[in-house]
């Protein structure tokens, strides 16, 4: 359609130079105008694959930051003296930040137009990236300022930096989801979110393997009591550099639609995104798919919250037979979890590429299948005491992760019109954040109830994820006119 519009415009401009009689020229002029109007009112035009990649490319860096945080946060806090029973408090901070920030970013970016800073979503990407980079340089040094092992000062410093890292990462992440909703048509949306998942998991692979690779290259993987090893510190520094580089590709290569073009392609008026926008009113009128996918999301993100919270400790207990967070064996387990997180992400990369090619009519079957395989992966961790066998477990977990990052946004954005797209996607992020908060709060009762065992928490997480697979049956896919 974009090409039709382009050539229709060129023909219209050339009509004065065409040699024809009055009636022929009038007919040509009328035909060209009709073609142009149809081309610009028929919905979003197809984008080149290169443009879809550029829209998503910065997601690689953002996910590197998120994975470094999620895979190393438990290790960092236990290294500086946090009680495993209190880990839930620290893991509440990231989803709480996302719950607050993402709807705000969506609401205000719907109303933003700053062409000198890239458009409506990109200014928020720039802001989030700059803050995230600063915080990534601070977080791994939580134990390096002389606060003392287990001191409140060290734990508060770590908690505050984690909160700021997640605030900034959420600000940087949300524009990518929104730009796909803004610029990609329904036929290409599954492919676009599949590519986003592919890049996301590629970043996760890099982040997860950094500490292991740096240790292999001779960087110290142990430090004095209460200090985070250099293998982890340098990993965060490399991740910060990667975030800057990949975000720059998106900022300089993507040109967002101006308000008039956006309104024309989405079949709305320019005032539609400026008027209303009350969050409760929008939720009241949200399509049914918004809520049914939210139900599935609850089970999924509840389970994955325990993956990030208890993986290092569970692996240390089952394979290295230690619960001492200051021991070399525990740090080795932390490194192996990094490798397993990379395995999970590689599996998700491969699976995402496959899911991107699945036709719309098979979305539900693919969604349920990936979650069920992930549930088997979670449950198997409870029974496995072999370092190598855990690769199979985390491969299955990676399959579920691919489904969770491809299907929900595809189904929800297909059901939404262009009105308040950013706000809706920000509110939909609550389906990611709230389950994590609930899981963290519930852990204070569940952890002691299950014998203060980080391994037992995996068994519970697997059963919860299986419930998510079953709840996919409640979804009915719809497409906005």
FIKOLVEX-841380 format. One record per residue (C-alpha): residue in three letters; x, z, y. Coordinates in steps of 0.001 Angstrom, whole numbers, plus 524288, in hexadecimal, padded with zeros to 5 digits. Example, Ala and Ser with C-alpha at 12.3 -4.5 7.8 and 13.67 -1.06 7.14 Angstrom:
<sites>
ala8300C81E787EE6Cser8356681BE47FBDC
</sites>
This chain:
<sites>
unk800008000080000unk80B2F802E98092Dunk8103E7F4F480720unk802A87EF4180981unk801C47F6C48162Eunk80F677F26681A3Aunk80D2B7E3F8817A7unk7FF587E43981D2Cunk804F67E978829D1unk80F897DEFF829FDunk8058C7D40F827D3unk7FCD77D99B83284unk8083C7D9C483C02unk80BC27CBC083879unk7FE077C61383A4Dunk800507C1B48486Aunk80B6B7B917843A5unk803937B3368385Dunk7FE257A5B683B06unk7EFBA7A65B8376Cunk7E25A7A43D83D87unk7DA477AF2E84370unk7D1B07B19783783unk7DCFB7B18582DD3unk7E4F77BAE783624unk7D9377C3CF837F0unk7D6D87C40482947unk7E5247C6D882683unk7E5327D1A88309Bunk7D9137D81682AE5unk7DE6A7D72581CF4unk7EB657DD1C820C2unk7E4C07E874827D1unk7DC397EB4881BE6unk7E81C7EAC8812E5unk7EF607F40981BC8unk7E40E7FD9681C93unk7E24E7FDA580DD7unk7F0CA7FF9380BCDunk7F16380B42814E3unk7E4E7811D88105Dunk7E6B481070801BDunk7EEA481CCA8001Funk7FD0C81FCF7FF56unk805B6813F87FCFFunk80F03813D77F160unk81CA5818C77F45Bunk8295B813B57EEFBunk82F9D81BF47E469unk83B3481E0C7ED4Cunk8326C8241C7F7B6unk82BE082CFF7EDB6unk83958831AA7E981unk83D678341D7F790unk830F683BD27FA71unk83482844DA7EF2Eunk8435C844B87EF65unk8452F851357F738unk83D4F858627ECE2unk8499D8581D7E485unk8508D860FA7EE31unk844C9869D67F05Bunk8431486BF87E1CDunk8519E86ED77E08Cunk84F8387A147EA09unk8436387ED47E2CFunk84A0187E3E7D576unk8560D885637DA17unk84CFF88FD97DF30unk8444C8909F7D31Funk84F1B88F9A7C8E4unk858C6898BF7CF8Aunk8501F8A26D7D6C7unk84E1E8AB917CB28unk85CA88AB0F7C86Cunk860388ADAA7D6A6unk857198B9497D819unk85AEB8BF787CB30unk8693E8BD4D7CE99unk867C78C4B17DB7Eunk8609A8CFC77D4A2unk852028CCE37D3B1unk84A418D3957C8D0unk844918C93C7BF69unk837758D0437C025unk837308CDC47CED5unk83A928BF427CE66unk82C4B8BBDB7D0A4unk82D418C0B97DEACunk837EE8B6E27E1E0unk830DF8ABCD7DB08unk8248F8AE287E321unk82BA98AA0B7EF81unk82D2489B5D7ECCCunk81EE88987F7E93Aunk81A228A1527F42Aunk82231899427FDB1unk81CA688C997F834unk80EBC891BA7F8B7unk81009894498074Aunk818E08892C80BA9unk813CF87D12804BBunk805C787D43809FAunk80B5287F8B8179Bunk814AF8740D8164Bunk8099286BA181136unk8003986FAD81C0Dunk809A186D448273Aunk8100586110821A3unk8027A85ACF8208Eunk801FF85C2182F5Funk8103F859028323Bunk8158F84C128370Dunk823B384C9883B79unk8294483ED483A2Cunk836C5842E383F11unk837AB84CAE833D3unk8323A843798298Eunk8236B844D682A50unk819FB84F2782561unk82049854D381901unk82ED58521C81AEEunk830D185BA982660unk82D4C866B881D0Dunk836BF8617E812E1unk841B7861E281CF6unk83E7786FDF82105unk83D39874E481319unk849EE86E8980ED5unk851E687467819DCunk84D088824581756unk84E4B880F78087Dunk85C7787CC680990unk85FF2888C7811AEunk859288920C80831unk85F6188B947FC44unk86C8E88F5D801DAunk8683C89D9D8030Funk8605D8A0BD7F6B5unk86B4A8A05A7EC73unk873798A93E7F512unk869868B4517F41Funk873708BCE37ED20unk87F2D8B9227F55Eunk87CCA8C0D3801D7unk880D08CE2F7FCD9unk8730B8D3917FB43unk876278D9627EDDEunk870BD8D7277E03Aunk862248D9E07DF82unk861588DDDE7EDCEunk854CB8DB977F54Bunk85C728D4057FF94unk8615A8CA247F584unk853E88C8A07EF6Aunk84D1F8C74A7FC8Aunk857118BD3680103unk854AB8B5697F493unk845F58B6AC7F5CEunk845BD8B23C80408unk84E8A8A6878017Funk846308A2957F5C8unk83A038A3467FE51unk8403889AB9808C8unk845748912D7FEB2unk837FD88F847F907unk8318288E6F80661unk83ADA883A980A78unk83A9987CD07FD45unk82BC387C817FDAEunk82C18876CC80B58unk8359A86C6880699unk82E518699B7F9E5unk82067867E47FEADunk822E685B6C806AFunk826B3853E67FA59unk819D1856FF7F3A0unk812578539C7FFFAunk81950846BB80295unk81596841D97F508unk8076C845527F809unk8089583EF880574unk80F7183248801D3unk80D9882F297F34Cunk8013C828E77EDF4unk7F9E882D987E1DFunk7FFE28235C7D8E0unk80DC18276E7DC56unk80B7B836057DE0Aunk80E15839C67CFF8unk81ACA8321B7D0A7unk81E6D838997DD9Bunk81C25846607D8B6unk8231C842C37CC1Aunk82EF783EB67D42Bunk82DBA84B427DBFAunk82DDB852D97CF46unk8397384AC37CA7Cunk8417084DAA7D6B1unk83CF085BC27D6C4unk841B885DC57C8F2unk84E5D8567A7CB75unk8510A860347D656unk84D6E86B247CD1Aunk85728866197C2FCunk86214866147CCF9unk85EA2873A07D207unk85D4F879987C490unk86A2B874627BF79unk8727F877497CB85unk87681885427C798unk879C4881127B9ABunk8818A8754C7BE47unk888F487CF47C898unk88C68887507BE7Aunk8915387C8A7B578unk899DA8779A7C0B1unk89FF2884FE7C24Dunk897BD88B6B7CCE1unk895F589A0D7CA76unk8895489D677C36Eunk88B1B8AC1F7C4BDunk88DA08B4D57D06Dunk88ECD8C32D7D383unk882BE8CB717D15Dunk877B88C7F77DA9Cunk87DB78BB0A7DF2Funk8782B8ADB77DB72unk8824D8A50C7D47Bunk88872899AE7DBD6unk882B2890047D206unk8753E893787D763unk87970894587E5B5unk87FC6886D47E5C1unk87404881227DE9Aunk86B7B885037EA28unk8753187EE97F3A9unk87501871F57EC3Bunk86622872817EBA0unk865698743F7FA61unk86DC8868197FC70unk8654B8604F7F30Eunk858FE864887FA42unk85E5385F568071Bunk86296852368017Bunk8563784F117F9C7unk84CF9853638049Eunk8546384A9D80E12unk8511E83EC68058Eunk8429084187806BFunk84331844BC8154Funk84A8B83850818FFunk8446282EAC80F70unk835DE8321380FF6unk82CEE82E2281B10unk81FF88353281A97unk8134482E9D81E9Aunk80F5E8314982CA0unk80205837ED82E85unk7FAA582B3A830E1unk8005682473824E8unk7FE4F8308581C75unk7F0078315582099unk7EDDA822D681DFCunk7F3E7823358106Eunk7EC6982F7780C7Bunk7DF7182AFC81233unk7DE4E8365781BBDunk7DEEB837F882A75unk7EA9F83D46831C3unk7E2B18494083583unk7DF4084CD582778unk7EBCE8548982586unk7EAE685AF6832D8unk7DD278603383176unk7D95B86B598287Funk7E3CB86F6481F03unk7DE8087D1681C94unk7E4BF880F980FB0unk7D8C988795809F4unk7D02387C1680DA4unk7D9A78727A8078Bunk7DA5987A5B7FB03unk7CB8A87AD27FA98unk7CAF786BED7FAF1unk7D6C6869767F238unk7D44C85FE47E704unk7D18D865F77D9B1unk7DE7C860D37D46Bunk7E5608698A7DE63unk7DFB7875A77D7CBunk7E0BB8718B7C98Bunk7EF0A86DDD7CB31unk7F0EF87AEE7D21Cunk7EBFB881CC7C5D7unk7F60F87AB87BD7Bunk8009087DA27C781unk7FDC788C317C6A7unk801AE88CE47B85Cunk80D5B883E07BA15unk813D188ABD7C57Eunk810D18983E7C011unk818B2894887B3FBunk823EB88E437BB5Funk8255C89A137C42Dunk829718A1BF7B81Aunk832B1896D17B40Aunk83A5D898737C0ADunk839658A73C7C0DCunk83D638AA4D7B2E8unk8454789ECA7AD7Dunk852CB8A43A7B04Funk84F738B1A67AAE2unk848468AC5879EEFunk8537B8A35779B55unk85D6B8AE3579D5Aunk8559C8B72D79462unk852568AD7178993unk85F2E8A5E378902unk869D18AE6078F35unk863718BB5F78B3Eunk865678C1CD79872unk85D068C70B7A373unk8688C8CAF87AC16unk867C88C2087B802unk875CF8C5367BC09unk87BC98C1037AF12unk883018B4477AC7Cunk8794B8B18A7A177unk86DD28B24C7AAE5unk8749A8A9267B484unk8771A89FAF7A94Aunk868A68A0507A60Eunk865B789D7E7B45Dunk86E3C891647B3ADunk867BA88CFC7A71Aunk85A7388E6C7AD76unk85FA2885317B7E6unk862C087B567AD38unk8556087D447A711unk84EFA87B737B45Funk8568E86EAE7B53Dunk8519E86AE87A7AAunk843D686E247AC31unk845958659B7B828unk84B7F85A347B08Aunk83FE185A957A755unk8370085AC87B345unk83E4C84F347B949unk83C37846EC7AD13unk82E3584B5F7AB6Bunk82B1E849137B9E2unk82FB483B097B8BEunk82678839177AD42unk81B0483FFF7B3CAunk81C8B8378A7BFFEunk8189182BCF7B7BFunk80CA7832217B165unk7FFD082BCC7B607unk7F61A834207BD92unk7EC8B834FE7B233unk7F68583C667A9E3unk7FA2F846997B41Bunk7F29F851C77ADC4unk7F7DE84F2F7A028unk805C484E947A54Dunk803E485AE37AD63unk7FE92862F87A1FCunk808CF85E0979865unk81459861367A12Dunk80F4C86F007A3AEunk80CF7871947953Dunk81AD886D60791DDunk81FE48764479C99unk81843881B2796F2unk81F0487F93789D8unk82C0D87FAB790E9unk8292688CBD79766unk8248F8932678AD5unk8307188E6278333unk839B7895D278C57unk8341F8A279786CFunk838B689EE377918unk845C28982A77BC5unk852D989F3877B82unk85B758931377B6Dunk861BF88DE9787C6unk8607387FB37837Dunk8527D880A777E76unk84DCD884BC78BF4unk85075876B279044unk8444D8727F788B7unk83C3A87D4178F09unk840198798A79CD7unk83E5086B1179A04unk8300B86DDC796E9unk82F038763C7A333unk8345886A927AAD5unk82981861DE7A59Aunk81F6C86B527AB18unk826BC86BDF7B809unk825E785D067B921unk8173785D577B700unk8158C868427C0FCunk81CE5860737CB44unk8164C853587C8D4unk807E4855137C5B3unk8025B85F887CEE2unk80600858E37DBBAunk8024684B797D67Dunk7F4AD8501C7D285unk7F24E857F97DEF2unk7F72784DD87E8DCunk7EF55843247E20Funk7E32A84B6F7E448unk7E62684DDA7F2B6unk7E35F844EE7FE34unk7ED41843D480929unk7E68E84EB2810D1unk7EEDF85B04811BDunk7F7C885630806D7unk802DF85F3880ACDunk7FA2D86B2180C33unk7F3DE868DF7FEFAunk80107867617F846unk805E28739B7FF16unk7F9F387B097FA52unk7FB9B8754F7ECBCunk8091087B7F7EC92unk801B28884A7EB2Funk7FF36884107DD16unk80DF8884ED7DB3Funk810CD891237E328unk8057F89A277DFA3unk807F4899B67D0EBunk8163889D457D337unk812368A8D27DBB0unk8083E8AD4E7D194unk812558ABDB7C6BEunk81C6D8B3C37CE3Aunk812BB8BEB57D14Dunk80DB08BEB77C355unk81B928BFF07BE46unk81C4E8CDF97C320unk811FA8D1827B909unk814F18C73C7AEB2unk823AF8C9427ADFEunk823078D7907A9B6unk816E28D4B17A17Aunk81ED78CA9E799D0unk829ED8D4017972Cunk832228D1547A361unk836818C50579C58unk839888B89F7A3EDunk8388A8B12679705unk82A8E8B5C8794D1unk826BD8B0887A231unk829ED8A2DC79D3Dunk820298A40D79232unk815AD8A7ED79BF1unk8195D89C897A4E6unk81804892D7799B1unk80A4A8977B79680unk8066B896707A4D9unk80BA98887C7A5BCunk803DC884D279990unk7F7B0889517A0E7unk7FBBE87FEC7ABB6unk7FC1F874A67A20Eunk7EE4E877DE79D7Eunk7E929878DA7AB75unk7ECF486AAD7AE4Eunk7E0118673C7A7DAunk7D8D386C627B3DDunk7DE95861B47BCA0unk7D69A855C57C045unk7DEA584BCC7C7AEunk7D87F845A67D3C4unk7DD5C83C197DE08unk7DA5E83CCD7EC8Funk7D3EE830CB7F25B
</sites>
